[in-house]
Amino acid sequence: MNSSHEKSANHGWQATPSAESMATLADAIARLNADGDYVARVLTGALVAQRPVDDKEDLTQQEAEYLVGSGAFTPEKFRDTSIRVARGSLPAGAATALLTSLHQSMSAESAALFLHIDEAALNQAVEDGELYAVDVSGHRRFPSWQFSLSSPGKLLPHLAEIIALLRDKNWISVSGLMATPQAAMVAEGRQTPVEWFRNGGGIEALERIVEGQKWR
């Protein structure tokens, strides 16, 4: 028996998913009514990219006692969090975030149809910094936040400036930012960057947000 199986057995579970779990996963992917092989490759790639859960505890007993004693965790919450991490909640969460972001994006074909242009013009717009595209498992995807039916050209205002500001950032983090209400973007309540730009807001507010945040 290899170490990953031994380690998992110590916790009461096995590293290799059961045939029943794999069949349930296949059914869930099929229910998306999308390209099932592509979704499976994306999910597999996201999990392969994660660091394996270490067999060794990251915290010493003294460190664990300090966290509990400081009030940051109750003993029960610390134990439950440790179990979730050991079972793989962090890589599972990363894969879930990727699939969520993938769902909120368009294929190159769909983006071209939406903008009424051919794929050659679409690719040129990406090269010119006028459209935001990312590569996911060998396929070019276009995050949906950049599109706006109510705006000229069906594109979010200031898009080229937004792309220049965010092009070197993690695209999943960018998608999260664009969908999250920001304290620096207030007009009758906090607005997301998408709402802010659709309502005529300027790029300076996003520049201040990016300067004040740590990005991966």
Steps between C-alpha positions, in 0.01 A plus 500: 500500500645841406540790741199696372274202564655442842463862596138514392423179684628663818228763462227254409479567127681395183694719256356329190132587445258212480343387173167630632647848562658507153170398340320775692761753382455385139122540533543851646721603209253354249219705657684819404411425138839634396814342356539232765854400401613863518342557842665180625840613367463840665406343833784248473750771416390711795544209740834389354630856544430492873771411748433155649375510859805440719501201730675708764314745722582862413450620857675381811295420809623825654391701195159333503455577869597863436233537227234355728620704799502824300130464426552470124357147515296302745636147552205365300547746212875431487439124487233533231720731290796263531285208384364693200851600394628145540214366288584743218268797545762745368569331163130420463418865565754615240352263242150622582608863456648414161183326381286791624717749310496275192119495512505881504696521176440452128671284243666676208213394275234636738688827553535552124127437450412737784712780354402423138860460385700208365758316709789662315377844607437363849857377531635828365302691764666284765844572355421873494394497867138577416359170628592295807568131432656217701618151413328218689616147418601598147182696423468879480227630730351848537383596854143626474548807722655690206183483291212747539189506281418856606842641407642602161647204318353271767819547701547634853609867493873555563565135409838561336617695807366227731687234301824700513460532877414135568659297219776354719264403785346159564187491285290326765592773748415761237156342445441505875604865523273608216199334668563631854356831633785739583526765771675728251210477255197656664198648326175437686675214675810296427537383143694225334759619245270374224213712633733793558624511141158435350371800695772732375763461773865577427804274487671685788289318759615160372861619495476589870348160581773309317772708665356422843461125454739208499462284192612149419 
